[in-house]
């Protein structure tokens, strides 16, 4: 739903799981914050159907990003190398494979990708913390 400055309903949307508009009450309404709608995530208003998600563009018609994820887990990864990179690479192959164009691991009902980068960075950080604590406790 979108409202005007007085709080009156302007238009209503219905989306499929990948963000494609299935139904809209008014077609002439320009609402930049559709589907994901997070801060900084906007329809680029070129009528090309692309949604800019801070790191790359998403196409809801095909349910894919049009450029690869900047988090590749390889030597070209924008985050650079760190001592845990080998663990990331193995986990990446097991869980999400090599398709760097996926949106929410092809499961947008269960997962979100709020910035156009890999969706579960907080999960990886949480796993690292648990592994480090477990290693410290186990070694003492």
N, C-alpha and C positions, 0 to 999 in steps of 0.2 A: 504494500500500500504506500501511497505517497500523499502527503498532505501539503496544503499551502501554509502561508504564514499565520493564518487564522485558525489552523487546525482542521480545516474542512478537507474531506477526502477529495483528491484530485483524480487519482487513478488507482487501479488495483491490478496486480500481476499474479500470474500463476506460472511456475517454472517446472521443467523436468529436472531430474537429478543432476544433470550437468550444466544447468543454468540457461538452457534455451527457453525463451518465452513461449509458453503454450497458449496463453490467453492474456489479453490486456484490455481493460475496460475502455481506455481512450488511446488511440494510436498517435495522436498529435502531441502528447505530453513528453517533454524532454527531461528525463530523470537520469542524472549521471550516476547515482548510487543505486544500481540494480544488482540483483542476484547476491553476490558475496557482500557487497556494500560496505566493506570495512574502510577505515580511514585511509585515504590515498588510493583506493581501488575504485576506478571509475571507467565507465563506458567512454571511449575516446571521442565520441560524437561524430565520427566520420561516416556513419551508417555502413560500416564494413562488418559490423557484428563483433568486433574485437573488444575485449575488456582488458585494460591495462592494470596489472596486478603488482606494480612497483618494480618487479624484477624482469618481467616479460609479459607478452600479450597472450591472452587466452581466447580461443574460439569456441563458443558454446554450441555452435552448429555441429562441430565434429567432436566435441568433448576433449580437446587436446590443446596444449600450448603450441604456438607456432615456432618457438625456438626452444632449444634444449635447456634443461635445468642447469643453472650455474653451479650447483653442487653435484659434481660428477664423481666424486670419490677418487679421482685419479690425479696424476701429477699436474693437470691443468686446473684443478679445483681452486676457485677464487679464495678460499680460506687458507690456502697454503698447506704445507706439510706439518704434521705433528706426530708425536710418538704413538698415537692410537690409530693412525691411518689404516694399518693392515686390518685391524678389527672392523673398521667401517667398511672396507672393501668386501670382506667376507660376508658381513651382515647384509650389505647392499645386494650382493648376488643372490643370497638366499631369499630375501624378502621382496625386493622390488625389481630385480632383474636389471636390464640395461636400457630400458626405454625411458629416456630423459625428457620425453614430451608428455608424459601422463599427467592427468589432473587428479590429485588425491588418490593415487595408486589405483585408478580406475574404479574407485569405490567412494563416490562423493556423499553417499548416504551415511557412511560410517566415519569418514575422515574429511578434514578441510585443508585447504592450502591457501592460507590468508595473505601470502605475499609473493607467490609465484616461485618460491624456493621449496626445497624438500619439506614435506609437511610435518615430519616428526622429530625435528631437532631437539625439542624438550625431552622426548622419550629417550633419545640417545644419551643426552646429558644425564638423565636420571639413571640409566643403566650404567654409565661410567661411574657415577658416584657410588652406586651399590657395589660394583666390582671392586672399586678402590677400597671401600670400607671393608668388604669381605676379605680382600687380600691382606689388609692391615690387621684385622682381627685374627685371621687364620695364621698369620706369620708371627704373632706375638705369643 
